[in-house]
Amino acid sequence: MCELLVGNLESGDRLEALIFSAIYLKWINTGQIPCFEDGGHPRPNRHAEISRLIFRELERIYCMKDTSLQEVLSIRKIHPCLPSFKAEFTASVPLTRIRDVAHWGDIPHDLKLQIKHTIQNKLHRNAGPEDLVATEAMLARITRNPEEYSEAFVEQFKIIHHELKDFSMLGNLTEQLESIKESFDDRSLSALTLFLECKERLDNLEESKDALDKSIDLLLKTAQSLNTLREVIVKGLESSLRNDVPDAAIAMRQKWRLCEIGLEDYSFLLLSRFLNALEVVGGAQQLKENAESKNVSSWNGPLGSLFVGIRQLGLSGWKPEECTAIGNELLAWKEKGLSEKEGSEDGKVVWALRLKATLDRSRRLTEEYSEALPQMFPQKVEMLGKALGIPENSVRTYNEAEIRAGVIFQVSKLCTLLLKAVRSTLGSQGWDVLVPGAAHGTLIQAIDRWAVVKQILCYLKGAPGDEVTAAGNNIKGVVLLQELPHLSHLGVRAGQEKVIFVICEDDDKIADIQKLNGKCVRHNTTSNFPVKDL
């Protein structure tokens, strides 16, 4: 893989090499591709040296002016899969503590052999992610009965486990951030301290109804402090690496890069928790009721969270100028608030229409992202998966898993919730288009399975799984009678299969659709009602 990435690749070849590398390393890291001994003896320092070469090349490409968005996305998926190349891991004989432990004097002979054959030999001949798994299993075994093994032996094994986590760059976010603390200036240190304080308070917050309001406020404050800290780190990574930069500086840059990516991953969790808390206190319905009474202060939290999510996308290199523009609009509408009147117009209507335009713009940003990934990965995932014997389900769901595991998914869910509240406030149509288009056919209700009928349209009371794909060319359009995020599993699959997809939640419109069951209808997402009798 090093030979594939490190060299004078042409721009077209470069993207392909990055995508294949991202897929391959993801499967290595998740254990889909196991690492076995091959009779050689490349110690872990060889892995560390290769990692350093790849990292330098990735950073060089990342900082180039002609690097595409797709290349940036691929590089960001490769970075977390690379092992550490700190000085202790590039030493000629790294990770020697495991050898000493395997010959520890006061442990049973069979345990010595097990450590030697399952961890030591494997680690020193062909290190891989499974070595950390084997070490964790052994650590659980020797700590199960506190008095069974000596305290000194257990302590040394815990150090080995920590060293392997460090080598695999799998420390938790707090540990990673603490490891770069010494390289921060005063301003950066202030941002780091605030975030870690917020994170600690959030981790220690008890889950109860009384703590819900406090939880929402703290989630937003933590997300905002994360934004500030990540901006500081991204700023520090803007300049490219010089040719004469020392190895220690490159190793520190790797830590910075992984902290920056780790903050993005943590923002996903924060936004997910915020959305769950928001639903508990009433979700879109509560926001709509507050807007009706012209009290829009409750909208500040959701809009602030959306700002954080959009900013995170921009910091990850996804259309940063558009992310900045959307963020500025969100801040402007939040500051302006709701007036009784704007000219001769109702202030509430103007406020809602203005906000809806920005939310539609945010949604388009998420949809453009979800459209970019299918152009990058599916064909290459299928090709590589077939060649390497990867389980079919892992291959088939790769693209959706990448979308659903990213901040983009939470941004999409926030847009769905806020747009629902805005539409209710405006009293507008109770349906939402996921995949636009027009078709005609027989309308049926699909319950457990899709009916095998040519040229059919379906309406569903609940969201299914893979039925859109399973139905093949029979399904021309779907009306789902419940809320669904645009980047949900079903929404993504419908987009890939080019199946017209509409969500309808208005009770009156749902009743009208159900009256057309079994009839020949026309499905047109541009009309004032998605399904009409022919």
N, C-alpha and C positions, 0 to 999 in steps of 0.2 A: 504494500500500500504506500510505503514511503517513496518507492520509485515512481508510483503513479502520480503522486501529488507534488513531489519536490523536483522541479525542473522547469524548463522553459515551455510551459504548455501554452498552446494557442487558446484564445478566449473561448471558442466553442468546445474544445476538448476539456478545458478547465472546468466548466460547469458540470459536464458529464462525470469527470473524475471526482469532483466534490460530492455529487449526489450518490454515486456508487459507494464512495467511502463512508458517507453518513449512514447509509443503510447497513452496510457491512458491520461497522463498528457498533451500531445500535444493537444488532443481533448478537455480537460478541459480548457486549456489556450486559445484556439481559439473559445470557445463557442459552439463547437459541442455537448459537454455534459454539459447541464446547471446545476447549483447548486441551490437546493431548500431548504427551511427551513424544518426541520424534527421534529420540536417540542422540540428539545434539546436547550441547551444554551451554546455551546462551543465558548467562545469569541475568537477573532483573536490570542490571545496569545497561544491558543492551537495549531493553525495552525503553528505558528512560532516555537514552541517547537518541533513539529513533523518534520518540515523542517530541524531544526538543527540536529536531529537524523539521518535523511536520508542523509543530506550533509556529516556528519562525515563518514558514511558508504561508501558513494560514493568516497570520497577522499581516504579512506583506500584502497578500491579496485583499484582505479586509480594508486596508488603508488606501488602496489604489482608487483613483478617481473614476475609472471605468468599470469598477466592480458592480455587477448587477444585483438587484434585490434578491434574485433566486440564489446567487452565489453567497450572499450574506446569510440567508436563511440556512443554507447547507453548512456553512462554516460554523454557525452557532450550534448546530446539532452535532458536529464533530468534536468540538472543544471538551465537553464534559466526559467524553469517552477516552481521552488521552491520559495515561498515567503521569505522575509527577516526575520531574527531572531535577529535583533539588540535589544539592551536592552529595548528600548522604545516600542517594539512590543511583548516582552516576559514579560512585566510588568503585574501584576495581572489584571489591568483594562486598556487595551491599547486603543488608538484611541478614547478618550473620548470627543474630541472637537466636533464631530458630534452631540453628545447629547446636548451640550450647544447651538449649532447653531439651532437645531430643536426646541428649546424653546426661540429663540431670540425674544425680546419684540416688535420690530417695523416692523415685517413682517406679512402678512396676515395669518389668521388661516388655510386656505386651503393649503398654501405653507408649513406651519409647519407640517401639517398632511402628506403631500406628502413626505417631507424629512424624517419624522419619519418612515413611512411605506415602502418606496421604498429603503431607504439607511440605516438609523440607525438600525432598527430591523433586516434587512437582514445581515448587516455587523456584528452585535454582536451575531447572532445565527448561521450563516453558511456562512462565508466570502468566496467570490469567485471572479474571474476576472470580472464578470458582474457588481459588485459593483462599479468598476472604470468607467465602461461604463455609469452606471446610474448617477454617480457623474459628469462626463463630460457633460452629457446631461443637468443636473440641472445647472451646471456652465454656459453653453451656454445660458440657459434661463434667469438667473438672471443678466447676463452681456449684454443682447441684447439691453436694454434701459438703458444707464448709470445713469439716474436720478431716476430710479424706486425704487431702494433699497439703503439703506445707505452704505456709503463707508466702514464702519467698518464691516458690515455683509458680504459684497462681499469679503473683504480681508480675513476674517476668513474662508470663504468657499474655497477660493483659496489655503489657507494653508492646508485644509482638502484634497483637490485634490492632492496637492503635497505629503502629507503624504501617501495617498493611492498608488500613483505612486511609492513612496519609498518602501512601504510594498510589492508591486507586482514586485519590481525590474525592473520597466519599464522606468527609467530615460534615457535620451539620452546619447550617448557615452561620450560626453564632461562632463556631470554632473557626470557620473559614475567615470570617470578618476579623476575629481576634488575631489571626495569623498575619494580617496585613496592617494592623494598627500602627506598628512602628514606622511605617512608610508614609503616614498621613501628616499633613500640616495641620495647623490649629483649626482652620475652617472645616477641613474634612473630618477632623477628629470630633468636632462639635456635632456634625451631622451623624456620624457613626454612633456617638454616645446617645443622642436623642432616639435614634431608631432602636438601639439595643434596649434602652429603658422602656420604650413603648412595647416592644416585643415581649420583654420579660413580664410586664404588667398584664399583657394579653394572655400569655401562657399560664399565668397564675389566676386569671379571672375565673371565678366559679360560675358555672352555668345554672342560672335560675331566672325565673320571670322578673324578679326584682332587679337583676343585673342586666336585663336585656337592653335598656336604653343606654346604660353605661357601656355595654359591649359594642353597640353600634357606633357610639362616639369614639371609643378607643380604636375600633377597627379602622375608622376613617383617619384618625390621627396617625395610626401606625402606617397606613398606606401612604399618607402624605409625607411622613418622615422617610419612608422607603424611597419615594420619588426623589426627594432631595439628595439622599445618599447615593442613589444610583446615578443621578446626574453628575455628581462629583466624580464618581469612578469612571463613567463614560468619558468625561472631559479629560481625565488623566490618561485615557487609552487612545486619544485622538491621534497623537503623533506616531509615525511608523518607527519600527526598530532600526537603529543604525547598524551598519555592518560590523562595527567594532564594539558593540555592546557586550559587556561581560556576561558570563553564564549566570551569575547570581542575579543580575538584573532581569534576564529573560525568565528565570524561575519565579521572581517576584511578579513579573507581568502576568505569568500564567495564573498566579493566585488572584490577582486583580480581575482578570477576565472571568475566572470561575465564580468569584464573588458577584460580579455584575450579572452573570447568567443566573446565579443562585437567587439573587434579589428578584429577578423577573419571575422565577418559579414560585417564590414565596408570595409575590403579588397575586398569583393565581389563587392561592389558598385564601388570602385575605378577601379578595373579591367574591369568592365562593361563599365564605362565611358571612360576608355582608349581605349578599343576596338572600341567603337562608334566613338571616335575622330580619330582613326587610319583609319577607313573606309572612313571618310570624306576626308582625305588627300590622298586617293588613294589605301589604303589597300594593298593586296598582289601584285597587278599589279605594284604599285609604288615601292614596295620593290624589285620586280623582275627587273624593269628597272634600279634601282640604282645599283643592283648587276651586271647587264650587263655592266654598265660603270665602274665597279670595285670601286664604292663608297658605302661602306657598313656601313657608320656611321648612316644612317637612320634605320639600323637594331638594333642599341643599345637599343633604347627605348622598342620595342617589346620583345627583349631578356631579358632586365632588368625586364619587367613586368612578363614574364614567370618565371624568377628566383624568384620573389616575390611570385607568386602563388604557385610554387613548395615548397618554404620554408614554406608557410602558411600550406600546407598539412602536412609537417613534424612536425611542431609545434603542430598540432592537433592530433599527434600520429599515422598518417597513414604512415607506412613504412618509418620512419625517416632516416634510413641509406641509402635507395635508393634515397630519396629526397635530402639528402646531396650530394650523388654522382652525381646526375643529375645537381644540382646547381653548383657544382664545374666544371663540364664539360661546362656548359653555360658560366660561368665566364672565363674559359680558352679560349674558342673559341672567345669570345668577345674581350679579351685582345690580342689574336694572330692576329686577323684581317685577311685580304685577301692579299696574295702575288701574284706577277706576275707569278712566277713559284715555284713549290715545287718539286725539283728534275727535272725530265723530264716531269712532269705532269703540266697541266694548273692549276694555283693557284686557279682560280675561281671554277673549278670543284672539286678540293680537299676540298676547304672551304665548298662548298655546301654539298658534301657527308658526311663530318665530322659533319656538323650541322644537316643534315637529320637523322643521326644515333642517335644523342641525342634527337631530336624531336620525333622520333619513340619510344625511350625509355620513354619519357615523356607521350606519348599517351598510351603506355601500362600501365603506372601507373594509368591513369584515368580510363582505361577500367577495370583494376583489382578492382578498387573501385566500379564501376558500377555493376560489377558481384557479389561483396560481399553483397551489400544491398538486392538484390532479395533473397539471401539465408537467410537473417535475418528477413525481415519484412512481405512480402506479405501474407503468410499463417496466421500469427498471427494477422495482420491487418484485414484480412477477418473474422477470428474467433471472434475477439473482436468487430469489427464493427457490425457484425450480432447480437451479444448478446446485444449490447447497442443501436441498432437502428440508427446507423450512416448512413447518406445518401450514396447511392451506389457509386455516383461519387467521393465522398471524399475517400471512401475505395479503389476504383479502381485506383485513381491517386496518392495515398499516396507515393508510392515508387518513381515515377518520380518527384513529387514535392520536395522530399527530395534531390534528385540529382540536380535538376535545381536551387534550392535555395542555393546551396553551392559553395564554391570557386572552387571545382572540375569542375563545369560546365564552368566557365570562363577559367580555365586552358585548358580544352578540346577545347574551341573555339579559344584560342590563338594558340594551336598546329595546328588546322585545317588551320588557316590563314597562319602561318609560313610554314607549309608543302606545302601548295599550292604554295607559293612564291618560295620555294626551288625546287619543281618539275618543275615549269616553268623555273627557272634558269638553271636547268640541261637539259631541253628539254625532260623530261621523259614522261611516259604514263599519259594521262589526266584523269585517273580514280582512285578512292580511295575505298578501301574495308572497310565497316562498320561491316558486318557479313560475314565471309568466308564460303565457301562450294561449292558444285557442284550439279546441277539438270538439268533436261531437260523437255521441254513442249512447249506449244504454246505461242508465244510472242504476247502480245496485248498491246495497249496503253490504260491506265486507265485515264479517264478524271474526271468524276464526281463520278462514282461508280465503284466498282470492278465487272467485268463480272463474272458470276457464271459458270465457266468452270473448269473442273478437270485438274490438272497438268498444271497450266498456269504460265507464267513468264510475268511480267509487266514492262513497262517503263513509267515514269511520267515526265511531264514538271514542275510540282510544288509539294511541299511537302504536303501530306494530313494530316488528323488527326488520327483517330482510325481505318482506313480501313484495316490495316494489321491484326488487331485482328478480325474485322468484317468479313473478308473474310474466316476466319477459315483455314482449311487445303487445300483450293483451291490454295492459293498463295504459290508458291515454291521459287520464287526469285523476287527481285525488282531492277530495274535500275532507279535511280533518276537523272534527267538531270539538276541538280542545286547543289550548294554548301549546305552542311548540317553538323553541328557539330556532332561528334560521340556520344555525350551524349544528343542530342536533344530528344524531346519527341518521335519522330518517330524512331530514331535510337535505343533508349532504348527498345521500344515496339518490334521492329524487332528482337533484340537480345533475348528478353524473349520468343518470339514465334518461334525462330530458323529459321527465314526467311532469306535467303541469300540476302544481301543488298550491292549494289554497287552505288557509286556516279560517274557520268561521266560528265565532263565539256568541254572536247575537241570537238570543232565544227565538225571536220572530223569524229571522232568516233561516235558522236551523229547522224550524217547523215547516217552512215553505219548501226547503230542500227535501225533507223527508216525504212530503206529499208527491214528489216526482219520482219516487222509487219505482223502478221497472219501466220507466218511460224513456223515449229517445229525447235526449237533451243536447244543448250546446253549452260548452264550458269555455268562457271567455274572460280572462282576468282583467281586460281593459273596460268592461262594461260596468254599469252601476250595480249589478248583481251577478255573482260568479256562475250561476247555473240557471238556464232558462229552458222552458218546454219548447220543443220544435213543433 
